[in-house]
Amino acid sequence: AHQYANRLFAEVVLQHYRPGDIVWVQDYHLMPLAAILKEKHPRMKVGFFLHTPFPSSEVYRTLPVREELLRAVLKADLIGFHTYDYARHFVSACTRILGLEGTPAGVEDNGTVTRIAAFPIGIDPDRFTSALEAPGVRANVAQLLNRYAGRKVMLGVDRLDMIKGIPQKLLAFEKFLEEHPEWRDRVLLVQIAVPSRTDVPEYQKLRSIVHEIVGRINGKYGTLTHVPIYHLDRQLAFDELVALYAITDVALVTSLRDGMNLVSYEYVACQRDNAGVLILSEFAGAAQSLGAGALLVNPWNINDLAQAIEYALTMNDKERRERHRQNYMHVTIHTAQTWADTFLYELNDTHVEAELRTKSIPPALDFDLAVNTFRASKRHLLILGYNATLTTAVEAPRLPKKHFDQIQAMTTVNMAAFNCLKGLSKDPNVEIVIFSGSEKERMADTFADLSDVWLAAENGAVIRQPESKEWKNLLDVSIGDCEWKDSVQLVFEYFCERTPRSFVEERGTSLVWNYKYADVEFGRIQARDVLQHLLTGPISNAPVDIIRGARSIEVRPVGVSKGSSMAKMLKYMSAQSPPDKPMSEVDYVFIAGHFLGRDEDVFTLFEGEVDDGNGAKEEEQHTPPWQESGLYSSRPSMASISSMEQSMVDKNYDVPTGVSSPNKGPTPNRSAEKDQKLSPRVIGETANGLASATISDLPLKLPPKYLFTCTVGRTMVSQARYCLYGSQEIAFLLYHLCISSGIKPEGLSGPPPLPERGTDD
């Protein structure tokens, strides 16, 4: 029902939405709405504000749908809370439950940052101050002053709700009267309890409890001419409420938990002349705004609350007016209009910052372009990562999820992609490489039925060629030969003992301390200590790179990276290729993977470079017909490219715009700054640099005639030209490549369903 109601809201919003509009979603009832809207319009400006307290992660994690709600809310560009505490609880929940990174700006999820901030709401104080001048209010004030002459007036205005702490307030007042008999006929508590949810048994029971306490106190401390409590089970008219605020000496707000509680703001606004005292629960959101001038209390501590009442009634005039001055200044400055303006200003800023970030994010891969250039080429090289590229998360949708067990990280191979790879491997003109950081035993077991592909395990340290079961050590360096191995092993094992569920992996060229199964926050704290021990320990001068991953710390020899391993692997593949199908004939390269930034030199490896003799890149300035025609002003259809394809090949044009190398004409969506980033880097400048000599020795022309480099599942700045969103899109592309090769993939009656990317351009 909750999801259905949110879909109904979304339908109405989408009917009226126009590009550039702002959608501001209010409160917990519509937590899933931002995700529904963003699914249709990824660039829509969506803000979300929660008007209730957000609980600590230990309380929130008890919800059965905790992940779904968090992920839905995180689709908003800006999430606002009344107080910093609520914002902190939300970030903590995202960190501990979803395993995301909390930053000073908000929450980061795979390159996408959702801004989290506190925006204390206010009231319209002018409405109350102007009402004080109205004749009707003046008359009510005079009447009340005459009626309550000689007595101090205390006021409570609450909705009859469990969280408002009305019984605690009454019990504290009873305790005060018991300890201070001199005040029994000199003080009056007016309690307005506005009825709510009168048909709910729990609220009916609360009402009975309140009436019982009021009756007991009035019966015990009342006289024939005076009772200490006036209790009203109804809502007052605005003029009556303003008059009551104006003559009150002490206001009591004793919420057990409250998002903000604007009754305290209204009281302060109406106390312009009287300068009454505000007793405010520390569990109300307003306590963080009005805490400087109010008496903060714990409503669960009856004795403390009774003492606060006595202190407020006997407070001297100077202190009373100073406290009121601070509160009044805050209420008149931080109004409801200021709250709205600030939120919308921040939302616009957040959206602009997100747009600037996405400008450097590679565009989505054009499948039509990739397939048609595949048909136009002769020899193909496909290089695919494993984790998050050919795999998908294991999920049991209706079963309880063991979030703090290893099942959280379990994945399975996307069978549609696997079957398409099996089909493509039968094409003699297609070479397939599966490149992973996983152990060789796992790779051999996973791809046991895929014998016609190259496998590279442990970041390319060992490889297995097609139709073979033997693994060859490709790199000259081995972790077993490194002098620093024992020192690093000792540090990692020491922190394994201190960090439950962490473990050490020994790979062909590196040691890894992995804490992906440990408590998220504790693991990150321990990771900082690990880095400190490594950087200041016995390996401080060793020739190693210490690399911090998402939930791991890796130590490996300087210069070892996916790019350098791939360069050596290409040379080995060339040596093993038959004379009639040399690697030099490869004119189509597709490489896709979920690689961390330090390993993206595997993308830049295939870009190559052109030197003009002065060490600068040179670009040929010619304009192919597909650029002149303007077909790439929008995403081309499969049919539009097919009609151009033969004409382009006949005229010897190298590559359609968007696929060409840097020296073959301008490439859309790639700025000069990005072209510079794609230049080969020298070891010493960065840990994963590639020497120019390595690139010049490769057995194929760089860049190849048709080149597609794709980052998978990482919506962030990348060295790749394009991006894909997951293994399902990989499967979709591989299926069409199979069909282009005249191969029907096993077990597939049609193309795998393609996830919707959104309707925004």
N, C-alpha and C positions, 0 to 999 in steps of 0.2 A: 504493500500500500504506500509506503514511504517513497519507494522508487517511482511508482506510478504517478504519485502527486508531483514529484519533481519533473517527470517527463511532461506533464501537463503544463507546468510553469514554463518549461523550456520551449514548448510548442508556441506558446503565446509570445514569449520573448523573441523567438526567431521570426515570427510573423511581422514584428514591428522593427526588428533590428536593421540598421543600415551601417555600412562601413564607416568607422570613425566614432560610432556611438560608444558610450560607457555603460556597462552593466554592473550595478552594485548590488550584490546579494547580501541579504540580512538574515542572520541568526541560524541556529542549529537545524531548524526545520528544513532548510534548503542546502544542506551541506553537499549533497551529490550534484547540485545544479551546475556548478562551474565546470565539472568534467563533461557533462552532457553538452553544454554550449561550446566548449573548446573543441570537442570532437567534430563539430560542424564547422566552426570558424576558429582555427588555431590562433589567428591574430586578433581576435576580439579582446578588447580591454575589459577584464573581469576582476572586480574586487570583491572580497568577502569580509564581512565583519561579524564577529561573534559577540552577542550581547550578554552571554552568560559566562560564568567562570569556566575555564578549561581545567579539568582535574590533573593531578600529577599522573605520570605515566604508569605508576603502580596501580592506580585506580582505573585509568582509562583502558589498560590492557585486558581488563576483565570482559570488555565488550566482545561479543561473538563476531561482529563485523568491523573490528577496529582498523584493519588494514584498508578495507574498501573505503571507509569514510576519510581516513587520512589522505589516501592517494587522490580521492575525488577533490578534496579541499585544496590540495597542493596544485591543482590545475589552474587555480586563480593566480593572477599576477601579483596581487597584494592581499595579505591576510592581516586583518586588524583585530586587536583585543583592547579591552578597557585598561588593563594594567600590564606592567612588565612581567609580573608573576605568571599571568595566564599565557603570555607569549612564550615565556621560558618553559612552562609545562608542555606547550604544544611542540616546541622544538625538541624537547627531551623525548616526547612520545615518538616523533618521527625518527629520532636517532636510535632509540632502544627497540622500537617495534619494527620499523622499516629498514633500519640499518643505514640511513642516509646521513649525510654530512651536515652538521650544523655550523653555520658561519655567522660572523657578526651581522651580516645583512639578512640572513634567513636560513632557508634550507636548500641545499644543492642536491639535485637528483640527476646524475649523469650529464652534467653540463648545464642543465636548466635550473635557474635560481628563482625560488619563490620568496619574495620579500615578506618578512614578518616584522611587525612593529606594533607599538602601543599607542592608542589614540583615545585618551580619556574623553568621554562624552560630557556634554554640559547641558544647560537649560537656556531658555530665553529670559534672562533676568529682567529685561525691560518690561515684560508682560506683568511681572509681579510688582515691580516698583511703581509702575504706572497705575496698577490696580489699587495700591495703597492710597492713592489720591482720589479715588472714586467716592462719591457721596455715600453709596450703599455700604462700602467697606468701612468708611469712617464711622458710620452709624453703628455697624456691628462691633467695631473696636470699642467704641464708647460703652456700648451695652455690656460687653464681656468684662471690661475693666471695672465697671460698677458692680457686676454680679460677683466677681472673684476678688473684690477689694480686700486687702489684708492678708492674702494668701499668695504663695509662690505657685506658678502654674508650670507643670511639666507636661510634655506632649509626646505622644507616639502616634504616628500615622503609618499604618502597614496594611498590606493585603493579608487576609487570613490564610497564612500558608506556613507549612512546617519550617521553612528556611528563615522566616522572619524573626524567630526567637521571642515571640510574644510571651509564652509561659515563663521564660527565663527573666524577661523584663519585670513581670509581675512578682515573681519570687524575690528578685533583688529589691524591689520596692517594699515588699513585705518585710524583708530583713532590715531594711533601713528604718522603717517605722518601729520595728521591735527594738532596735538598738538606740533610737533617738526619739523617745516619747514626746519631747518638747516640740517636735515638728508635726505631730499627728493632726493638729487642727490648723496648721499653718501652711500646708502643702496640699496640692491637688494634682492628681495624674489624670489627664484626659487621654483615653486610648480610643483611636478610631480604627476599627478592624473591618476593612472592606471585604464583604463576603466573596469567595471565589470557589468554583467547583463544588457547589452545595450538594450535588447529587453523589459525590464520591464519599464512601464510608470513612476513609481516613480523615478527610476534612471535617466531616460531621463529628468525629471523635475529638478532633482538635478544638472545635468550637465548644464542645461540652466541657473540655478540660479548662479552657480559658474562662468560661462562665463560672465554673466551680471555684477557680482561684479568686476571681473578682468578688464573688459572693462571700467567700471566706474572709477576705481582707476587709471588705466593707462591713461585714457582720462583726468582726473582731475589733476594728479600730474606728468604726463610724459612731456618730451621735445622732440625736434627734434633729439637729440642724446642719449636720455636715457628714459627708462620706468622702473617704480619701481617693476613690476612683470613680470617674465618670466613663462608662464604657458604652460605645455606640457601634452597633452592627450594621452600619450603612455608610454610604459615601456622601461626603458633604459637597455642597455646591461650591464653585470656585471662589465666590466672594466670601462665603463663610469660612473656607479653608484659609484664605489669605488673612482674614481678620484674626483667626485663631493663631496662625503663625506669628503675627505681629505682637500679640500680647503675651506670648509664651516666654518664660524665663529660662527653661532648660528643655532641650529636645533630646529624646532618647531613641537612638537607632541601634538595635541590638541584633542585627541579622546574624544568623549562624553561617550563612554563605550567601553572598549577593554579588551579582555581576558589577553593579555600580551603586545603586540606591540614590536616586535623585531627590528623595525627600529631604535629605540633608542640604542639598543645594538650594531647594525651594525655601527652606527655613532660613538659611543664611541670607538669601536675597530679600526676605521680608523683615529682617532684623536691622535694617539700616539705622534706626534711631535707638532701639532698645538694647542692642548688643548682647543678646542672650548667649548662653553656653550650649555647645553641642557635644553630647556624649555619643561617640561613634564606635561601633564594633570594628575591631581590626580585621574582621573577615568580610567586610564590605569593600567593594572596589574603591569607593570614595575615600577610604582611609589613606590610600596612597596620594590622593590629591589634597584632602583637607586635614591630613594628619598634623600639620604644623599648628593649627589653631584649635583643633578638637581635642577632647579627652578620649584617648583610645583605650578601649576595654576589651577583655575577653568575656563574652556573654555567658560562657560555660562556668565562669568563676563568679558565683553569686556574691561572695564576700567582696571581691574586687569591684564588682559593679555597684554594690551598695555603698562602698566607700567613695566611688566616683560621684554618686548622686549627692552625698553629703558635701564633697569638695566643691561641686558645681553650685550648690545652693549657697555656700558661704564664701564663694570667691569674691575677692575685692574688685572694685570697679575698674581699676587700672589694668589689671591682668585680663579681666573680662573683655575690655574694649580692644586690647592689643591682639588677643586671640581672634576676636571677630574681624578685626581689620585685615588680618592675613587671609582668613577664609573668604571675606567679601571681595578682596582683590582677585583671588583665584576665580571665584564664581563669575565675576563681571568680565574677566579677560577670556577665560576658556568657556566660551558659550557653545551652544549647539551648532550655530553657524560656523564658528571657528573650527569645530570638530569636523564638519562636513567638508569645508574648504581644504583643510589640511589633508584629509584622507584622499580627496580627489586630486590634489596637487601631487601627492606622493604616488598615486596610481599612475598619473600621466608620466611622471619622472621614471617610475619603474618600467613602464611599457617602452619608453624611449631607450632606456638602458638595455632592455631585452632586445630591441630591434638592432641596436648597435652591435650587440653580441652575435646575433644571428646573421649579420652581414658577413661575418668571417666563417660562418658554418657552411660547409659544402652543400650545394643544392641536392635535392633528391635525384637519384639516378633515373634517367629517361630510358625505360625498358625498350621502347621501340628502337631507339638509337643503338643500344647495345646489341640487340638481336640483328638488326639489319647490317651493321658493320661486321658482325660475326659471319653473316652470309657472304659479305663481299671480300672476306679475307681467306687466306689459304691455310695457314698453320696457326694453331691456337694454343695459348698457354693460360690455364686457369689456376690461380693460386688462392686457396681458401683457408682462412683460420678455422679453428675448431670450436672453442668455447664461445657461446653467444653468437656464433656465425652459422654453424651446422647443428647447434643444439638448442633446445627449448626447455624451459623450467618444467619440472614435474609438479603437477598440481592435482590435488584431490578436492574438487570444488565444494563438496558437501561434507567432507570429513574434517574433524578438528585438525588444525595445522600445528605441528610441533616446532614452534618458532625458535626454540632454544636447543634444537637437536640438529643433527647433521642433515636431516632430510630437507632443511631449509635451502641447502646449496645443491641438492641433487638435480641433475639435468639428464635429458635423454636426447639422442640424435633425432633430428627432424626426418622422419621416414620418407616424406615426399622428396626432400633434398637428396637423401641417400639413394633412393631409387633413380633419380635423375642423373646423379653422378655415376651410378652403375651403368646407365645407358650410354652416357657421353664417353665413358672410358673405353667403349668398344670402337669409337671413331679413331682410326689410325692418325688423323690429322689433329687430334686434341691431346695435349699433355695436361694432366691434372696433378696438382701438388696440394696436399693437405698439411698445413704448417701449424704446429701447436707447441705450447710450452709444457704439455703433459708428458708423463713418463712413457717410454717406448712400449712397455707392457700393456698399458691402458690403450694406447693407439692401435697396437696389433690386435688386441681383443675387440675393440670397437669396430675396426674396419677389416675384420677377418674375411668377410664376404666381398670385399672390394680389392681384388688382387691386381687390377690393372692401373693403379694410381701410385704416385710417389707419396711416401709418408715421411714427414720431418717431425721428430719429437724433441723434447727438451730444448726448445728454441733453435732447432736446427743443428744441435750438437751431434745427433745421430740421424741417419736417414735410411730408408728402405726403398729400393727401386721396385718397379712392377715385376710380378711373377717371381718374387723372391721372398724368403722368410728371414734372411740375414740382415742385420743392421750394421751399417758402416759408420765408424767414428769420423766425422767430417772435419772437426776443428783440431787444430794443433794443440790447443791448451786443454787440460783436463783438471777437474776440481781436485782430483786425488794427488796431483803433482804440485799443487800450490802450497807454499810454506804457511800461508795465513789460514789455511782451512781449519786446523785444530783450534786456533784462538777463537775464530768465529763460531765454531761448533760449541765451544765451552760457553760463550756468551748466550747463544741461542738456547742451549739446554738449561742454563740457569734461569732464563726467563720463561721457559716452558714450565718449570716447577712453580714459578710465581704466578703464572697466568693459566688458570684452568682452561682446557680445551684448545690450547695452542699447540702447535707441533712444528717439527723441522722437516723440510724436504731437501734431499740432496739430489740435484740434477747434474747433468753432464758437465755443465760449465758454471754452476752457481750453487750457493746455499740459500735457502729461503726459510725465514721464520714466518709462519702463517697463523693469524689469529682470527680467521673468518668465522670460527665457531664459538669464539669467546664472547663474553659480554662486550657490547659495542663500545661503551664509554670507557670501561676499564681497559679494554684492549688498546684503545688509542692512547691512554695515559701510559701504559706499559711500553707502547711503541716509541714514545718520546724518550723513555729511559733507555731502550735498546739502542736507539740512534746515538744517544750521549755516550753510552759505553763503547760503541763501535768507533765513534769519531775520536774519542780521547784515549782509547785503549791501545793494546800492542799492535794493532793494524793501522794506526793512524797514518803511517807513512808507506803502507803497502800499496802496490799498483792495482787497486780495486776501485770499483764503483759501488757505492751503497745507495740503493734505489728504494724509495718508499712507494709501495703500491696502495691500492684502496684498503686492503686489510693484510698487508704482508710487507716484509722488509727483505730485500734480496741483496746479496753480496756476490759480485761476479768480477772477473778480470777486466781491466780497462779495455775498451774497444769491442767487447763482445756484445752483439745485438742481433736482432732478427735480420736487419739489413745486411750486415757482414756475413751472417750465416747463409742468407739467400744468395748472395753473390758467389760464395764458394759452391753452393749447391747447383747453381746454373752452370758453372764450369764443369762440374762432375756430370751433370745431365748431358751436356754437350759431348763429353768424351764417350758417353755410353750410347748416344743416339746413332742409328744406322746411317750409313753414308748417303742414302737416298732421301733421308729426312733430317737434315742437319738443323740444329737450333737456330742457325743464322737466318733460316727461312721464316721464323716466327714473326708474323706481322700483326697479331692480335693478342693482347695481354689483358686479362681481367684478374684483378687482385682485390680481395675483400676480406676484412677481418676486424674483430673487436680488439684492436691493439691499443695499448697505452701509449701516451705521447712519446715516451723514450724509445719505443720500438717502431715508430712510424717512418723510420728511415727505410723500411722495407717498401714504402710507397715512393719515396723520393729516389730510391735506387733506380727505378725504371724511367724516371723523368729525363736523366742524362743532362747534358749541357752543350751549348754551342759557344765557342770562344771566338771573338773577333780579332784576336791577336793581342788585345790589350787587357785581357782578363775579364772582359765584360760580355754579357749575353747579347746576342744579336738576333733580331726577329726579321723574317722575310715579310715584307709588306705586300701581300696580295690578298685579294678578296674573292673567295670562291663563290659560286653562284648561289649556294644555299644561304650565304650571309647576305648577299644582295637582295635575295627574294624576301627576306624578313620572316622566313618561316619559323625562326627560333625566337621570335618575340613572345611566343607562347609555346607550350609543350606540343611537339608535333605528334600526329597520329601515326600508327603503323603504316597506314595506306599512303600517307604523304611522303614518308621516307622511301617506301618501296618504289614509288613512281620515279624518284630522283636517282635511285641507287645506281642503275646501269649507266645513266648519263654521266654520273660522277666518275665511275671507273673508266669509262671510255675516254674521258678527257684527262685522265691521269691526275685528278685532284686527290690529294693524299687522304685527308680526314675531314669529316663533317665538323663544323664548329661545335666546340664542347668536348670533342674527343681528341683534337689535334695536340701535338706536342708544342712546347713553348716556341720552338723555332719554325713552326709551320703556320704562322699567322696568329692573329689574336684569338684568345679563348674566352668566351663569356663566363661571367661569374668568377673570374680569377684576376685579382688586381695585381698591379706591379709588385706590391708588397708581398703578395703570396708567391709570385714567381721567384722572388728573392729567397723566400723561405724554402723553396723546393730545390735550391742549389745544393750540390753535394757539400758535405761539411767535413772538415779535417779533424782527425782525432786530436783531442786536447782542447778544442773549442767546446765540444760537448761530449758527454760520455758515450753517445751512440753515433758518433760521426763516422763517415765513410771516406776513405782516402780517394782522391781522384784517380789514382792508378788502379784501384779496384774496379771502378766503373769502366775505364777504358779497356780493361782486359776481358770484359764480359763477351760471351759468344754470340750475342744478338745485338742488332742495332738499337740504340737508345736515343731518344724514346722510340718505341715501336710505332708502326703506322697507325694502329688503333690501340689506344691505351685507356683503360678504365680502372682507376684506383678508388676504392669505396671503403669508407669506415662504416662499421655495422653497429647499430644500437648505441651510438655515442653522439648526441646532439650538442657538439661543442666544436671549437676551433680544431681543425685537423689539417694535416698535410695532404690528405686525400682530395681528389677532385669532386667526388660525389659521396652521398651517404645513403645507406639502406637502414631500415628500422628493425630488422630481425631476420631470423632463419626462414620465416614464411616468405619474405620477399626474395631471399636467395633461391628458395625452392621454385617460386614463380618464374624467375629468370632462367634457372637451369632447365626447367621444363620446356620453355620456348627455344632454348639453345638445342635441346634434344630434337625437337620437331624440325628445326632448321637443318640438323644433320641427317634427317630422315630416320630418326630412331624414336620408337614409341616406348616411353618409360614403363617399367613393370608396375602393376598395381595402381595405375592412375588412368582414370577414364577421361580426365580433362585437366586443365591447369589448376594448381592449388589455389584456393581463395586468397585474394590479395587484400591485406588489411587496408582499411580506409585511411587515407592520409589527411583528410580535411578538405574543405572546399576553397579555402583562401589561396590566392595565387602566391 
